[in-house]
Amino acid sequence: MATTKAPDAGRRSDRSRRAIHDAALALVTEQGYRRTTIEGIAARAGVGKQTIYRWWPSKAAVLMDAFLDLAGRAAEDAGGSAPGFPDTGDLAADLKTVLRATVDELNNPVLEAVTRALTAEGIVDAKLGAEFVQQLLDPQLALYVTRLRAAQEAGHVRAEVDPRIALELLIGPLMHRWLLRTLPLTHAYADEVVDYAIGGLTPRA
């Protein structure tokens, strides 16, 4: 007598989670964070809203998890890990490479919509804001710190410079322009930010 194999609950759960992630990202991109609802995400994903509430306490939590999943998939596509910070020996060139990539990410419609939503929600939700910083921002900023410390060891950056403050000279202007949307965020602008910052970082005669 033939036996029927029991459904793989874990695989079904993974499919549902991925569908919910994709639905959340798509809806926020299409209609914005405010108009996106748990009910809408559930309908787009083809699940009951009780399924979502079983795994996440809020719409913001769903979006955070979806964003982390998106970053993980991007890392897999890149070969299994997040790309490192280039170190060609030319600090200015390496910084321009990374800031240009940051500009492209911030101008990407999907990433822009989600990042704006999480940034705004993190201001009013301290717990979510801390998670956003810990899981998304700090790992990226740590790469800047490592590269700047290597530049210090090579004598390309003054020994007394604090890498954590120095990286804010690079990231801060991009985020300021991106948040205000008053001026275009371009590669040329990223290059100028590096040139201005480097002028204050290089050894003094």
C-alpha positions as CSV (number, residue, x, y, z in Angstrom):
1,M,0.0,0.0,0.0
2,A,1.5,3.3,-1.0
3,T,2.2,5.8,1.7
4,T,1.6,9.6,1.4
5,K,4.5,11.8,2.4
6,A,3.5,14.3,5.1
7,P,3.8,18.0,3.9
8,D,7.0,19.7,4.9
9,A,5.8,22.3,7.4
10,G,9.2,24.0,7.5
11,R,9.3,24.4,3.7
12,R,5.8,25.7,3.6
13,S,6.6,28.2,6.4
14,D,9.7,29.4,4.5
15,R,7.6,29.9,1.4
16,S,5.0,31.9,3.3
17,R,7.7,34.1,4.9
18,R,9.3,34.8,1.6
19,A,5.9,35.6,0.1
20,I,5.2,38.0,3.0
21,H,8.6,39.7,2.6
22,D,8.1,40.1,-1.1
23,A,4.6,41.5,-0.6
24,A,5.7,44.0,2.0
25,L,8.6,45.3,-0.2
26,A,6.4,45.5,-3.2
27,L,3.5,47.4,-1.5
28,V,5.8,49.9,0.2
29,T,7.5,50.6,-3.1
30,E,4.2,50.9,-5.0
31,Q,2.1,52.9,-2.5
32,G,4.3,54.1,0.3
33,Y,4.6,53.0,3.9
34,R,1.6,54.8,5.3
35,R,-0.8,53.2,2.9
36,T,0.7,49.7,3.3
37,T,-1.3,47.6,5.8
38,I,-1.0,44.2,7.4
39,E,-4.2,43.3,5.6
40,G,-2.8,44.4,2.3
41,I,0.4,42.5,2.8
42,A,-1.5,39.3,3.7
43,A,-3.7,39.6,0.6
44,R,-0.7,40.2,-1.7
45,A,1.1,37.2,-0.1
46,G,-1.9,34.9,-0.2
47,V,-1.9,34.3,3.6
48,G,-4.2,35.1,6.5
49,K,-3.3,38.2,8.5
50,Q,-3.2,36.0,11.6
51,T,-0.2,34.3,10.1
52,I,1.7,37.6,9.9
53,Y,0.8,38.5,13.5
54,R,2.0,35.1,14.6
55,W,5.5,36.0,13.4
56,W,5.7,39.8,13.6
57,P,4.2,42.3,16.1
58,S,3.8,45.2,13.6
59,K,4.0,46.3,10.0
60,A,7.4,47.9,10.7
61,A,8.8,44.6,12.0
62,V,7.6,42.8,8.8
63,L,9.4,45.4,6.7
64,M,12.6,45.2,8.8
65,D,12.7,41.5,8.4
66,A,11.9,41.8,4.7
67,F,14.8,44.3,4.2
68,L,17.2,42.0,6.1
69,D,16.1,39.1,3.9
70,L,16.6,41.2,0.8
71,A,20.1,42.1,1.9
72,G,20.8,38.4,2.6
73,R,19.7,37.5,-0.9
74,A,21.8,40.2,-2.4
75,A,24.8,38.8,-0.5
76,E,24.1,35.3,-1.8
77,D,23.9,36.6,-5.4
78,A,27.3,38.3,-4.8
79,G,28.9,35.0,-3.8
80,G,27.7,34.2,-0.3
81,S,28.9,37.2,1.6
82,A,28.6,41.0,1.6
83,P,31.2,42.8,-0.5
84,G,34.1,44.1,1.5
85,F,35.5,47.6,1.4
86,P,38.1,48.0,-1.4
87,D,41.7,48.6,-0.4
88,T,43.7,49.5,-3.5
89,G,46.1,51.7,-1.6
90,D,44.3,54.8,-2.9
91,L,42.0,55.9,-0.1
92,A,40.2,58.6,-2.2
93,A,39.5,56.1,-5.0
94,D,38.3,53.5,-2.6
95,L,35.9,55.9,-0.8
96,K,34.5,57.2,-4.1
97,T,33.8,53.6,-5.2
98,V,31.9,52.8,-2.1
99,L,30.0,56.2,-2.0
100,R,29.0,55.8,-5.6
101,A,27.6,52.4,-4.8
102,T,25.8,53.9,-1.8
103,V,24.3,56.6,-4.1
104,D,23.0,53.8,-6.4
105,E,21.4,52.0,-3.5
106,L,19.7,55.1,-2.2
107,N,18.4,55.8,-5.7
108,N,17.1,52.3,-6.1
109,P,13.3,52.5,-5.9
110,V,12.8,49.5,-3.7
111,L,15.7,50.2,-1.4
112,E,14.8,53.9,-1.2
113,A,11.2,53.3,-0.2
114,V,12.0,50.7,2.5
115,T,15.0,52.7,3.9
116,R,12.9,55.8,4.1
117,A,10.1,54.0,5.9
118,L,12.4,52.3,8.4
119,T,14.3,55.5,9.0
120,A,11.1,57.4,9.7
121,E,9.6,54.7,11.8
122,G,12.8,54.3,13.8
123,I,12.6,57.9,15.0
124,V,9.3,57.2,16.8
125,D,9.9,53.6,17.7
126,A,13.1,53.5,19.7
127,K,13.3,49.7,19.7
128,L,13.0,49.5,15.9
129,G,15.4,52.3,15.5
130,A,18.0,50.5,17.6
131,E,17.5,47.3,15.6
132,F,17.8,49.3,12.4
133,V,21.2,50.7,13.5
134,Q,22.5,47.4,15.0
135,Q,21.5,45.1,12.1
136,L,21.8,47.4,9.1
137,L,23.9,50.4,9.7
138,D,26.6,49.3,12.1
139,P,27.9,46.4,9.9
140,Q,28.3,48.8,7.0
141,L,29.9,51.6,9.1
142,A,32.4,49.1,10.5
143,L,33.8,48.6,7.0
144,Y,34.5,52.3,6.8
145,V,36.3,52.2,10.2
146,T,38.4,49.3,9.1
147,R,39.5,51.0,5.9
148,L,40.2,54.3,7.6
149,R,42.3,52.6,10.2
150,A,44.3,50.8,7.5
151,A,44.8,54.2,5.9
152,Q,46.1,55.5,9.3
153,E,48.6,52.7,9.5
154,A,49.8,53.5,6.0
155,G,50.2,57.1,6.9
156,H,47.4,58.3,4.6
157,V,45.3,59.6,7.4
158,R,46.4,61.5,10.5
159,A,46.9,59.3,13.5
160,E,44.8,61.4,15.8
161,V,41.7,61.2,13.5
162,D,38.7,59.3,15.0
163,P,37.5,57.0,12.2
164,R,33.9,57.0,13.6
165,I,33.8,60.8,13.2
166,A,35.6,60.7,9.9
167,L,33.1,58.4,8.3
168,E,30.3,60.7,9.3
169,L,32.0,63.4,7.1
170,L,31.4,61.0,4.2
171,I,28.0,59.4,5.0
172,G,26.4,62.4,6.6
173,P,26.2,64.7,3.5
174,L,24.8,61.9,1.3
175,M,22.1,61.1,3.8
176,H,21.3,64.8,4.3
177,R,20.8,65.4,0.6
178,W,18.8,62.1,0.3
179,L,16.5,62.8,3.2
180,L,15.7,66.4,2.1
181,R,15.4,65.6,-1.7
182,T,16.2,69.2,-2.5
183,L,19.1,68.4,-4.8
184,P,20.0,65.3,-6.9
185,L,22.1,62.6,-5.3
186,T,24.7,61.7,-8.0
187,H,28.1,60.1,-8.4
188,A,29.6,63.5,-9.0
189,Y,28.3,64.7,-5.7
190,A,29.7,61.6,-3.9
191,D,33.1,62.3,-5.5
192,E,33.1,65.9,-4.3
193,V,32.2,64.8,-0.8
194,V,35.2,62.5,-0.7
195,D,37.5,65.3,-2.1
196,Y,36.3,67.7,0.6
197,A,36.6,65.2,3.4
198,I,40.0,63.9,2.3
199,G,41.3,67.5,2.4
200,G,40.7,67.4,6.1
201,L,42.1,63.9,6.7
202,T,45.4,63.9,4.9
203,P,48.6,64.5,6.9
204,R,49.5,68.1,7.5
205,A,52.9,69.5,6.6
